[in-house]
Amino acid sequence: MPYAQQHYPFENCKEFENGFPADFIAEGIDQTRGWFYTLLVLSTALFGKPPFKNLIANGLVLASNGQKMSKRKKSYPDPMETVHKYGADALRLYLINSPVVRAESLKFKEEGVRDILKDVFLPWFNAYRFLMQNVDRLAKEENSPFLYNQSKMDVSENYMDRWITFTQSLIKFVKGEMAAYRLYTVVPRLVKFVDQLVR
């Protein structure tokens, strides 16, 4: 929390008070005795309350051999090369679906990021492309744009229409879990959805 950074209480009082306490803070588990503790003590002493509403403590990302990642030993792949090769979303999904989000250690393996791209993103993209081709086809055949209508979904007996309702319930679940900072429950459900969708 930027107590001194915003020069509070001498300046920026309104900005500070609007953002305090923070909705959440996130840091590695190795910082619990240092930064988190100091932050909590200062906030309690200065303001009589914690500086955050939610705390996300992530575990350590280790090299594939289980040792601490080291620049000197070059014991990990270049993060930017991994992003350029597989995409930021594949890396993000790999990490958020790992023990790291439960404050446990992860032995980082580039193959894991590749598998997320191969097993989740490519099938999902193909399903999305198939959907959009059919939406375009339907719009041309019906001579009107496709518009989602929940009331038609509720009474439809078409099996494919049930996917739309299922998708809406998934969106509701994801929003609820993310709002509660339970990141680790979201990805397995998303992966299961993609798996069922493409089969």
C-alpha positions in Angstrom: 0.0 0.0 0.0 1.4 3.3 -1.0 1.3 5.2 2.3 4.5 7.2 1.6 4.4 6.8 -2.2 1.3 9.1 -2.4 2.8 11.4 0.2 -0.3 10.8 2.4 -1.5 12.6 4.6 0.2 15.7 3.2 -1.1 15.3 -0.4 -3.5 13.1 -2.4 -5.7 12.4 0.6 -8.9 11.8 -1.4 -7.1 9.4 -3.8 -5.6 7.5 -0.9 -8.8 7.2 1.0 -10.8 6.1 -2.1 -8.3 3.2 -2.6 -7.8 2.2 1.0 -8.0 -0.6 2.0 -7.0 -2.3 -1.2 -9.4 -4.9 -2.6 -6.5 -7.3 -2.7 -2.8 -7.7 -2.5 -0.7 -10.5 -4.0 2.8 -11.6 -3.2 4.9 -14.7 -2.8 4.6 -16.9 0.3 8.2 -16.0 1.1 7.0 -12.5 1.8 4.6 -13.3 4.7 7.1 -12.6 7.4 8.5 -9.6 5.7 6.4 -7.4 3.5 2.9 -8.6 4.5 3.7 -8.5 8.2 5.2 -5.0 8.0 2.3 -3.8 5.8 -0.2 -5.1 8.4 1.6 -3.6 11.4 2.0 -0.2 9.8 -1.7 -0.1 8.7 -3.0 -1.2 12.0 -0.8 1.3 13.8 -1.7 4.2 11.5 -5.3 3.5 10.6 -6.6 0.9 13.0 -7.5 -1.6 10.2 -5.8 -3.9 7.8 -4.5 -2.4 4.5 -6.3 -5.0 2.3 -9.6 -6.8 2.1 -8.3 -9.9 0.5 -4.8 -11.5 0.4 -3.5 -13.8 -2.4 -0.3 -15.6 -1.4 1.2 -17.5 -4.3 3.8 -20.2 -4.0 7.2 -20.2 -5.5 7.9 -21.0 -9.2 10.9 -23.2 -9.2 13.1 -24.5 -12.1 12.1 -27.8 -13.6 14.7 -29.6 -11.4 13.0 -28.2 -8.2 15.8 -25.7 -7.4 15.4 -22.0 -7.1 15.4 -20.3 -10.5 18.7 -18.7 -11.2 19.8 -16.1 -13.8 23.4 -17.1 -13.3 22.7 -20.8 -13.9 20.1 -20.1 -16.6 17.9 -22.7 -15.0 14.6 -21.6 -16.6 13.4 -20.6 -20.0 13.3 -16.9 -20.9 9.7 -15.7 -20.0 9.4 -13.5 -23.0 10.4 -16.4 -25.3 7.8 -18.5 -23.7 5.2 -15.8 -24.2 6.2 -15.3 -27.8 6.2 -19.0 -28.5 2.9 -20.0 -26.7 1.2 -16.8 -25.9 0.6 -14.9 -22.7 -2.8 -16.6 -22.2 -1.4 -20.1 -22.3 1.3 -19.1 -19.7 -1.3 -17.4 -17.5 -3.6 -20.4 -17.7 -0.7 -22.8 -16.9 0.2 -20.8 -13.8 -3.3 -20.2 -12.5 -4.1 -23.9 -12.9 -1.0 -24.9 -10.9 -0.3 -25.3 -7.2 1.2 -21.8 -7.1 -2.3 -20.2 -6.6 -2.7 -22.3 -3.5 0.6 -21.0 -2.1 2.5 -24.3 -3.0 5.6 -24.6 -5.1 5.6 -25.3 -8.8 8.4 -26.9 -10.8 8.0 -24.9 -14.0 8.0 -26.9 -17.2 7.7 -25.3 -20.6 6.0 -28.4 -21.8 3.1 -27.6 -19.4 2.5 -24.3 -21.2 2.7 -26.1 -24.6 0.1 -28.6 -23.4 -2.3 -25.9 -22.3 -2.0 -24.3 -25.8 -2.5 -27.7 -27.5 -5.2 -29.2 -25.2 -7.2 -26.1 -24.3 -6.7 -23.1 -26.5 -6.5 -24.6 -29.9 -9.6 -26.8 -29.5 -11.4 -23.8 -28.0 -10.4 -21.6 -30.9 -11.6 -24.2 -33.4 -14.9 -24.5 -31.6 -15.2 -20.7 -31.6 -14.4 -20.5 -35.3 -17.0 -23.2 -36.0 -19.6 -21.3 -34.0 -18.9 -18.0 -35.8 -19.0 -19.7 -39.3 -22.5 -21.0 -38.4 -23.6 -17.7 -37.0 -22.6 -16.1 -40.3 -24.3 -18.8 -42.3 -27.5 -18.5 -40.2 -27.5 -14.7 -40.7 -27.2 -15.1 -44.4 -29.9 -17.8 -44.6 -32.3 -15.9 -42.4 -31.3 -12.5 -43.8 -31.0 -11.1 -40.3 -28.2 -10.9 -37.7 -28.1 -13.6 -35.0 -29.2 -12.2 -31.6 -29.0 -14.2 -28.3 -32.4 -14.6 -26.7 -32.6 -16.3 -23.3 -36.3 -16.8 -23.4 -36.0 -19.0 -26.5 -33.2 -21.0 -24.9 -35.4 -21.8 -21.9 -38.1 -23.6 -24.1 -35.8 -25.0 -26.8 -35.6 -28.7 -27.1 -32.6 -28.5 -29.4 -29.6 -30.1 -27.7 -27.2 -27.5 -29.1 -29.2 -24.7 -27.6 -28.5 -26.2 -24.1 -24.8 -25.2 -24.6 -25.8 -21.6 -24.6 -27.6 -22.0 -21.2 -24.6 -24.1 -19.9 -22.3 -21.3 -21.0 -24.3 -18.7 -19.1 -24.1 -20.8 -15.9 -20.4 -21.1 -16.4 -20.0 -17.4 -16.8 -22.0 -16.9 -13.6 -19.8 -19.4 -11.7 -16.5 -17.9 -13.0 -17.6 -14.3 -12.0 -18.6 -15.5 -8.5 -15.4 -17.5 -7.9 -13.2 -14.6 -9.2 -15.0 -12.1 -7.0 -14.3 -14.3 -4.0 -10.6 -14.7 -5.1 -10.9 -18.5 -5.5 -8.9 -18.5 -8.7 -8.0 -22.2 -8.3 -11.6 -23.4 -8.7 -12.1 -21.6 -12.0 -9.6 -23.2 -14.4 -10.6 -26.9 -13.9 -14.2 -25.9 -14.7 -13.2 -24.0 -17.8 -11.0 -26.8 -19.0 -13.8 -29.3 -18.5 -16.2 -27.0 -20.4 -13.8 -26.8 -23.3 -13.2 -30.5 -23.3 -17.0 -31.2 -23.4 -17.5 -28.6 -26.0 -15.0 -29.9 -28.5 -16.1 -33.6 -28.2 
